[in-house]
Amino acid sequence: MRPSGFVCKQCGNCCLNLYDAYQHSVDQSDIDMWQDNARDDILAWVDPIDIGNGRYVYDVWINPRTHDDVARCPWLRKLTGEDKYICKIHDVKPRVCRDYPKSKKHAKETGCKRFTG
């Protein structure tokens, strides 16, 4: 859960520089949310890995054309003429992204500009 009073400054640091922002796994609740919202565009970037007994791990941001990990989140866009970024899937972004930062300390340790000045 985000720290009380956190307001994103849209610096993009979390999406550009944190490994977990673009090379991680999501849980079944994220997959369900994307399926419920018919977000096949997002699901195309997911690689389901069968770990047995009907269970899966879902690696995300795997290029659907090359099947390689991407160098950065494919949904992050820089605003033209501004030093700000937006998330193209903000309303349905993965839980790991929705929950960033987990604390003020976490924000400072990871370079979040919300708490650096």
C-alpha positions as CSV (number, residue, x, y, z in Angstrom):
1,M,0.0,0.0,0.0
2,R,1.3,3.5,-0.9
3,P,2.3,5.8,1.9
4,S,-0.3,8.3,3.1
5,G,-0.3,11.5,1.1
6,F,1.7,10.1,-1.8
7,V,1.0,11.9,-5.1
8,C,2.8,10.8,-8.2
9,K,4.9,13.5,-9.9
10,Q,5.0,11.4,-13.2
11,C,8.8,11.5,-13.3
12,G,8.8,7.9,-14.8
13,N,11.7,6.8,-12.5
14,C,9.9,3.8,-11.2
15,C,9.0,2.5,-14.7
16,L,12.3,3.5,-16.3
17,N,14.8,2.4,-13.7
18,L,13.4,-0.3,-11.4
19,Y,14.0,-3.8,-12.7
20,D,10.7,-5.0,-11.2
21,A,8.7,-2.4,-13.2
22,Y,9.3,-4.1,-16.5
23,Q,10.7,-7.6,-15.8
24,H,8.6,-9.4,-13.3
25,S,5.7,-11.7,-12.8
26,V,2.1,-10.8,-12.2
27,D,-0.5,-12.8,-10.2
28,Q,-3.7,-14.4,-11.2
29,S,-5.7,-11.3,-10.1
30,D,-3.9,-9.2,-12.7
31,I,-4.6,-11.8,-15.4
32,D,-8.3,-12.0,-14.4
33,M,-8.5,-8.1,-14.4
34,W,-7.1,-8.0,-18.0
35,Q,-9.4,-10.8,-19.1
36,D,-12.5,-9.2,-17.5
37,N,-11.6,-6.0,-19.3
38,A,-10.9,-7.7,-22.6
39,R,-7.4,-6.3,-22.6
40,D,-5.9,-8.7,-25.2
41,D,-3.4,-6.0,-26.0
42,I,-1.9,-6.4,-22.5
43,L,-2.3,-10.2,-22.4
44,A,-0.3,-10.5,-25.6
45,W,2.7,-9.3,-23.6
46,V,2.2,-12.1,-20.9
47,D,4.1,-15.4,-21.0
48,P,2.2,-18.0,-18.9
49,I,4.5,-20.7,-17.5
50,D,2.9,-23.9,-16.4
51,I,4.4,-24.9,-13.0
52,G,2.1,-28.0,-12.7
53,N,-1.1,-29.0,-11.0
54,G,-3.0,-26.3,-13.0
55,R,-0.9,-23.5,-11.6
56,Y,0.9,-20.8,-13.6
57,V,3.5,-18.1,-13.1
58,Y,2.9,-15.2,-15.5
59,D,6.0,-13.4,-16.7
60,V,5.1,-10.0,-18.2
61,W,6.4,-7.6,-20.8
62,I,7.6,-10.3,-23.1
63,N,7.6,-8.9,-26.7
64,P,4.9,-10.8,-28.5
65,R,6.8,-10.7,-31.8
66,T,10.3,-11.7,-30.6
67,H,9.4,-13.5,-27.3
68,D,12.3,-11.6,-25.6
69,D,12.1,-9.5,-22.4
70,V,11.8,-5.9,-23.1
71,A,14.3,-3.2,-22.1
72,R,11.6,-1.1,-20.4
73,C,7.9,-1.1,-19.7
74,P,6.0,-1.1,-23.1
75,W,3.2,1.0,-21.7
76,L,5.2,4.0,-20.5
77,R,5.0,7.1,-22.7
78,K,6.8,10.5,-22.4
79,L,4.5,13.5,-22.6
80,T,5.5,15.6,-25.6
81,G,7.3,18.8,-24.6
82,E,7.3,17.9,-20.9
83,D,9.5,16.1,-18.4
84,K,6.7,13.8,-17.4
85,Y,5.5,10.3,-18.3
86,I,2.1,8.5,-18.4
87,C,1.1,4.9,-18.1
88,K,-1.0,3.8,-21.1
89,I,-2.6,1.1,-18.9
90,H,-3.0,3.2,-15.7
91,D,-6.5,2.0,-15.0
92,V,-5.5,-1.7,-15.2
93,K,-1.8,-1.7,-14.4
94,P,-0.4,-4.6,-12.5
95,R,-0.7,-4.7,-8.7
96,V,3.1,-4.3,-8.3
97,C,2.8,-1.0,-10.1
98,R,-0.3,0.1,-8.3
99,D,1.4,-0.5,-5.0
100,Y,4.5,1.4,-5.7
101,P,6.0,2.8,-3.5
102,K,5.4,0.5,-0.5
103,S,6.6,3.1,2.0
104,K,8.3,6.5,2.2
105,K,11.6,4.7,2.8
106,H,11.1,2.5,-0.2
107,A,10.4,5.6,-2.3
108,K,13.6,7.3,-1.2
109,E,15.7,4.2,-1.6
110,T,14.5,3.8,-5.2
111,G,14.8,7.4,-6.3
112,C,11.1,8.4,-6.3
113,K,11.0,12.1,-6.8
114,R,7.8,12.4,-4.8
115,F,9.8,12.5,-1.6
116,T,13.1,14.0,-2.6
117,G,12.4,17.7,-2.3
